[in-house]
Amino acid sequence: MAGMIIKQLKSEEERFACLEIAKNLPEWFNENGKRGIERDLKKEETFIAVEDGEVAGFITVKPLNDKAIEIIWMAVKRELRGRGIGSRLLNSIEELAARRGFEVLVVKTSGGLSYKPYDETRRFYEKRGFVRIALIDPYPKWGEEALIYVKCLHKI
């Protein structure tokens, strides 16, 4: 992991690699999710973790207003999970957002508390200081439950 870099997504090749990561995680990204990722990789700011010349993971963000920025997509290759790549991506976004003057980082996850893959997702964010502030059922854009998490950012 020492040779890993986090950089802004720039090329079609990198975009395709991000889509492949999502396609290989069907328990997290259904068909609507994959279409959303494809759309957002083209129009929202995305950062990628690159190791040995390959995209290992990505995170896509979108400002909600002048105080809050939202993580709209995040994924790490299945075979590389548990190696700190997601944490590195998240840390880079927290630093970038704080430098840009954002005060709050927001993320939504599936609110289906009985759906096991999202237990892992919720634990990931909670371990990194995110606080659950709401359960919206149904979340209008998704037609299913959504949990809203926030984290206050420190000024840099």
C-alpha atoms as one frame of an Amber mdcrd trajectory, in Angstrom:
protein
   0.000   0.000   0.000   3.029   2.275   0.337   3.036   2.739  -3.441  -0.592
   3.807  -3.539  -1.532   7.258  -4.750  -4.859   9.073  -4.565  -5.557  11.257
  -7.585  -8.418  12.833  -9.431 -10.096  10.643 -12.055  -9.197  11.966 -15.495
  -9.342   9.358 -18.268 -11.963   7.139 -19.859  -9.785   4.160 -18.947  -9.908
   5.148 -15.267 -13.668   5.706 -15.479 -14.110   2.244 -17.014 -11.991   0.707
 -14.214 -14.272   2.335 -11.604 -17.361   0.937 -13.331 -15.792  -2.531 -13.370
 -15.180  -2.321  -9.622 -18.863  -1.488  -9.051 -20.049  -4.219 -11.433 -18.066
  -6.758  -9.433 -19.823  -5.742  -6.189 -23.484  -6.571  -7.017 -24.449  -6.928
  -3.357 -23.752  -3.188  -2.964 -24.617  -1.806  -6.400 -27.802  -2.853  -8.192
 -28.568  -1.907 -11.801 -29.906   1.533 -10.819 -26.784   2.109  -8.744 -24.478
   1.139 -11.591 -26.315   3.515 -13.950 -26.003   6.263 -11.322 -22.293   5.596
 -10.946 -21.801   5.707 -14.707 -23.603   9.068 -14.881 -21.869  10.568 -11.849
 -18.359   9.496 -12.865 -18.803  11.807 -15.848 -20.253  14.820 -14.037 -19.125
  14.763 -10.388 -15.675  14.966  -8.840 -14.124  11.516  -8.396 -10.837  10.448
  -6.860  -9.185   7.098  -7.397  -6.718   5.005  -5.451  -4.053   3.706  -7.828
  -1.648   0.950  -6.881   0.842  -0.649  -9.281  -0.793   1.233 -12.155  -4.273
  -0.173 -11.455  -7.363   1.503 -10.030  -7.965  -0.124  -6.637 -10.934   1.996
  -5.552 -12.794   5.256  -6.029 -14.810   7.883  -4.203 -17.197  10.381  -5.822
 -18.311  13.565  -4.075 -20.783  16.360  -4.686 -21.247  19.651  -2.823 -24.708
  19.955  -1.268 -24.271  23.631  -0.408 -21.412  25.894   0.726 -21.094  24.053
   4.086 -21.696  20.375   3.232 -20.274  17.930   0.718 -21.662  14.445   0.127
 -19.964  11.162  -0.704 -22.244   9.762  -3.375 -20.246   6.654  -4.365 -17.353
   4.740  -2.884 -16.002   1.286  -3.686 -12.841  -0.785  -3.421 -12.013  -3.875
  -5.455 -13.330  -6.928  -3.637  -9.950  -8.668  -3.484  -8.292  -5.544  -2.000
 -10.846  -4.811   0.711  -9.571  -4.628   4.275  -6.206  -3.133   3.289  -6.977
   0.489   4.190  -7.765   1.698   0.675 -11.243   2.954   1.615  -9.793   4.728
   4.642  -7.150   6.408   2.481  -9.797   7.554  -0.007 -11.991   8.860   2.799
  -9.095  10.665   4.502  -8.161  12.369   1.245 -11.729  13.623   0.762 -11.939
  14.856   4.357  -8.712  16.839   3.915  -9.759  18.230   0.531 -13.227  19.195
   1.779 -11.825  20.916   4.878  -9.307  22.859   2.752 -12.168  23.990   0.514
 -14.078  25.283   3.537 -16.717  22.593   3.886 -17.775  21.918   7.471 -19.725
  18.672   7.130 -19.245  15.455   5.161 -22.484  13.555   4.445 -23.052   9.995
   3.250 -26.219   7.961   2.682 -26.296   4.173   2.906 -28.982   1.589   2.492
 -31.180   1.646   5.561 -32.196  -1.990   5.329 -30.795  -3.012   8.713 -31.288
  -6.690   7.957 -29.180  -6.521   4.771 -25.759  -7.846   5.811 -23.461  -6.225
   3.192 -24.487  -2.806   4.437 -23.678  -3.754   8.049 -20.052  -3.616   6.919
 -20.589  -0.270   5.190 -22.237   1.264   8.256 -19.445  -0.016  10.538 -16.854
   1.459   8.170 -18.331   4.953   8.453 -19.102   4.713  12.171 -15.512   3.627
  12.973 -14.300   6.732  11.146 -16.354   9.198  13.146 -19.581   9.441  11.164
 -22.785   9.775  13.195 -26.149   8.458  12.038 -28.618  11.330  12.093 -31.682
  10.024  10.252 -33.464   7.032   8.781 -35.680   8.046   5.875 -38.203   5.425
   4.784 -38.622   5.495   1.923 -35.903   7.781   0.622 -37.633   9.436  -2.367
 -34.898   8.863  -4.963 -34.357   5.231  -3.966 -37.812   3.994  -3.022 -36.279
   2.215  -0.014 -34.848   3.038   3.400 -31.774   5.254   3.621 -29.581   6.083
   6.593 -27.993   9.524   6.649 -24.575   9.884   8.296 -22.578  13.065   8.904
 -19.100  13.927  10.097 -17.931  17.367  11.160 -14.726  18.399   9.442 -11.848
  20.177  11.138 -10.633  23.353   9.528  -7.249  23.014   7.851
